Amino acid sequence: MGFVKSPEEIARIAETVSHPRFVNAEMLRVDFLTDPAIVARLLPPTLEPAATPLISVNVGRWQSNCAGDFEGGSVYIAAKYGEIEAAYVLAMYMSTDQAIIFGREVFGEPKKHAAMGMNRRGTGMAGWVSRHGVRLIEIDADLGPDLGASEGRSADFNIKALPATDGRGLEDDPILSIAEYDVSLRVNREGTGSVVLRGTKHDPLDEIEVRQVLKSVYIEGDMIGRARNIGRIPAGAYLPYYYGRTDDWSQLNTEAGPISAI
């Protein structure tokens, strides 16, 4: 233990980081179609829209071998990179600093701190993500019977980017990564649902139009992950997207008094 790790400690940490496990997950999700022009605008260079302008929004809670217990929510856009199809993580919100730091620094996920809630009553379930006093995500679902246990896989595109030390631009060309998961479900319920996306100056989720809800999904199970780098994005081309995924630092100036409403 200490600020300088021993070879044995490094090996133990590396084994954990390279084999992350997110288990006993409970996730409520809504899939919907949006305007194809919105998808084309929000996807960064090198990623292309999938055949269907599909957006998925989820809230959930997890246990893990690498970030403790945590809650959160995410917004995904169906995308492709060459022949690889996966979900691009547009926005992601977590309840703990361990979950934020692990996902952001290892995978490149655009994580921010937020509060989350999820509850059920009969066949109905609801979930939400709140930040700066605004419920950015609200999901309501009416779920059918459990479809039973199943095995599957999922994958997410993420982008690892580092701002320049002098504050202008990025330090280097960002890395496009893909996180892949083996998914073991114990509960899988589908049904109808709705989703409301709200925005602030830091989290403009209201830019996404909900055109047609396809389904709601509730699952319980385990996700065993691994990640790898698959490409680079020119720093200048990615910069507008990078600033769009972080808080607007220029709007957090308290030098002359309290900041304006979020």
C-alpha positions in Angstrom: 0.0 0.0 0.0 1.2 3.5 -0.7 1.8 6.1 -3.4 4.4 3.9 -5.1 3.1 0.5 -5.9 5.1 -2.7 -5.8 5.4 -5.0 -8.8 3.0 -7.4 -7.0 0.4 -4.6 -6.4 0.7 -3.4 -10.0 0.1 -7.0 -11.3 -3.0 -7.3 -9.0 -4.4 -3.9 -10.2 -3.7 -4.6 -13.8 -5.5 -8.0 -13.6 -8.6 -6.2 -12.2 -8.5 -3.3 -14.7 -8.1 -5.7 -17.7 -10.9 -8.0 -16.6 -13.7 -5.7 -15.3 -16.9 -7.4 -14.1 -20.2 -5.5 -13.6 -22.5 -8.0 -11.8 -26.0 -8.2 -10.3 -27.0 -5.4 -12.6 -30.5 -4.0 -12.8 -31.2 -1.9 -15.9 -34.2 -0.2 -17.3 -33.9 0.9 -20.9 -36.0 2.5 -23.6 -35.2 2.2 -27.4 -36.5 4.8 -29.8 -36.0 6.2 -33.3 -34.9 9.8 -33.8 -34.3 12.1 -36.8 -31.4 10.7 -38.9 -30.0 14.2 -39.3 -29.6 14.4 -35.5 -27.6 11.1 -35.5 -25.4 12.4 -38.3 -24.7 15.6 -36.4 -23.9 14.0 -33.1 -21.6 11.2 -34.3 -18.0 12.3 -34.3 -15.6 11.8 -37.2 -14.7 8.2 -38.2 -18.1 6.9 -36.9 -21.0 6.6 -39.2 -24.8 6.2 -38.6 -26.1 2.7 -38.4 -28.9 1.6 -40.8 -31.5 2.7 -38.3 -31.4 6.0 -36.3 -31.7 4.2 -33.0 -31.2 5.8 -29.6 -31.1 3.8 -26.4 -31.4 5.4 -22.9 -31.0 3.5 -19.7 -30.8 3.8 -16.0 -29.5 1.2 -13.6 -27.4 0.0 -10.7 -24.4 -2.3 -10.6 -21.9 -4.1 -8.4 -18.4 -4.6 -9.7 -14.9 -6.0 -9.1 -13.3 -2.6 -10.0 -15.5 0.3 -9.0 -17.6 -0.8 -6.0 -21.4 -0.4 -6.1 -22.8 2.4 -8.2 -25.8 3.8 -10.1 -26.2 5.7 -13.2 -27.6 6.2 -16.7 -26.5 6.5 -20.3 -27.5 7.6 -23.8 -26.3 5.5 -26.7 -26.5 6.0 -30.5 -26.4 3.1 -32.9 -23.2 3.5 -35.0 -20.6 1.8 -37.1 -16.8 2.0 -37.7 -16.0 0.2 -40.9 -17.5 -3.3 -40.5 -17.9 -2.9 -36.7 -21.3 -2.0 -35.4 -21.8 -0.9 -31.8 -23.4 1.8 -29.7 -21.6 5.2 -29.4 -21.8 6.5 -25.8 -23.0 10.1 -26.2 -23.6 10.8 -22.5 -23.1 8.8 -19.3 -23.9 9.7 -15.6 -22.6 7.9 -12.5 -23.2 8.2 -8.8 -19.6 7.6 -7.5 -16.2 9.0 -8.3 -14.7 5.4 -8.6 -17.2 4.6 -11.4 -16.5 7.9 -13.1 -12.8 7.6 -12.9 -12.6 4.0 -14.0 -14.9 4.3 -17.0 -13.5 7.7 -18.1 -9.8 6.9 -17.8 -9.8 3.2 -18.9 -12.6 3.1 -21.6 -12.9 6.8 -22.4 -16.5 7.0 -21.4 -17.9 10.6 -21.0 -18.9 10.2 -17.4 -20.2 12.9 -15.1 -21.5 12.9 -11.6 -25.3 12.6 -11.1 -28.1 11.1 -9.0 -30.2 8.2 -10.2 -33.4 6.5 -9.0 -35.4 3.5 -10.1 -38.6 1.9 -8.7 -41.3 -0.5 -9.7 -45.0 -1.0 -9.0 -46.6 -4.2 -10.4 -45.7 -4.3 -14.1 -44.7 -0.7 -14.1 -41.2 0.7 -13.7 -39.7 4.1 -13.6 -36.2 5.5 -13.6 -34.5 8.9 -13.7 -31.2 10.7 -13.8 -30.9 14.1 -12.2 -28.0 16.6 -12.3 -27.9 20.2 -11.0 -31.5 19.9 -10.0 -32.8 18.9 -13.4 -34.2 15.5 -14.3 -32.2 15.0 -17.5 -33.7 11.5 -18.1 -37.1 10.1 -17.1 -38.2 6.6 -18.2 -41.6 5.0 -17.6 -42.3 1.4 -18.7 -45.0 -1.1 -18.6 -43.3 -4.5 -18.7 -44.5 -8.0 -19.8 -43.5 -11.3 -18.3 -40.0 -12.5 -17.8 -38.6 -14.0 -21.0 -36.1 -16.1 -19.1 -32.4 -16.4 -18.9 -30.2 -15.9 -21.9 -26.6 -15.3 -23.0 -25.4 -12.5 -25.4 -22.9 -9.8 -26.2 -22.9 -6.1 -26.5 -20.4 -3.4 -27.5 -19.9 0.3 -27.0 -17.7 2.9 -28.9 -15.9 5.4 -26.6 -13.3 8.1 -27.2 -10.3 8.7 -25.0 -9.3 12.4 -25.3 -7.1 14.6 -23.2 -7.3 18.4 -23.2 -4.1 20.3 -23.8 -2.1 21.5 -20.8 -2.3 25.1 -22.0 -6.1 24.8 -22.3 -6.2 25.2 -26.1 -7.3 22.2 -28.0 -6.4 18.6 -27.3 -3.1 17.1 -26.3 -3.1 14.5 -29.0 -5.3 12.7 -31.5 -8.0 11.0 -29.5 -8.3 7.2 -29.4 -11.4 5.4 -30.5 -11.9 2.4 -28.3 -14.5 -0.4 -28.1 -15.7 -2.0 -24.9 -17.1 -5.5 -25.5 -19.2 -7.4 -22.9 -20.3 -11.0 -22.4 -23.8 -10.6 -21.0 -25.6 -13.2 -18.9 -29.2 -12.4 -18.1 -31.3 -13.9 -15.3 -34.3 -11.7 -15.9 -35.4 -10.2 -19.2 -38.7 -8.3 -19.6 -39.9 -6.2 -22.5 -42.9 -3.9 -22.9 -44.0 -0.4 -23.8 -42.6 2.8 -22.5 -41.8 6.5 -22.8 -38.8 8.7 -22.2 -38.3 12.4 -21.6 -35.0 14.0 -22.2 -34.3 17.5 -20.7 -31.3 19.7 -21.2 -29.1 22.3 -19.5 -26.2 24.3 -20.7 -23.9 21.5 -19.6 -26.1 18.5 -20.7 -28.1 19.3 -23.8 -30.0 16.0 -24.0 -33.1 17.9 -25.2 -31.4 18.2 -28.6 -32.4 14.6 -29.2 -35.9 14.2 -30.7 -37.9 11.2 -29.5 -39.8 10.2 -32.7 -41.0 6.7 -32.1 -40.5 4.5 -29.0 -39.8 0.9 -30.0 -39.8 -0.8 -26.7 -38.9 -0.8 -23.0 -36.6 -3.4 -21.5 -35.8 -4.4 -18.0 -32.9 -6.8 -17.3 -31.0 -8.3 -14.4 -27.7 -10.0 -14.9 -23.9 -9.8 -15.3 -21.6 -8.0 -17.8 -18.0 -9.2 -18.2 -16.0 -6.6 -20.1 -12.9 -6.1 -22.1 -11.7 -3.1 -24.1 -9.3 -2.3 -26.9 -8.2 0.6 -29.1 -9.4 0.4 -32.7 -8.5 3.8 -34.2 -7.5 7.5 -33.9 -9.5 10.7 -34.6 -7.7 13.9 -35.7 -7.6 16.2 -32.7 -8.9 19.3 -34.6 -11.8 17.4 -36.1 -12.9 16.0 -32.7 -12.5 19.1 -30.6 -16.2 20.4 -31.0 -17.4 17.0 -29.9 -15.0 16.8 -27.0 -16.3 20.2 -25.6 -19.8 19.0 -26.2 -19.3 16.0 -23.9 -17.8 18.0 -21.0 -19.3 20.7 -18.8 -18.9 24.2 -20.3 -16.1 25.6 -18.1 -16.8 29.2 -19.3 -20.3 28.9 -17.8 -18.9 28.1 -14.3 -17.2 31.4 -13.6 -18.0 32.5 -10.0 -15.3 35.1 -9.9 -17.8 38.0 -10.1 -20.5 36.3 -8.1 -22.9 33.3 -8.3 -23.2 31.6 -11.6 -26.4 31.9 -13.6 -29.0 29.2 -13.6 -28.0 25.9 -15.0 
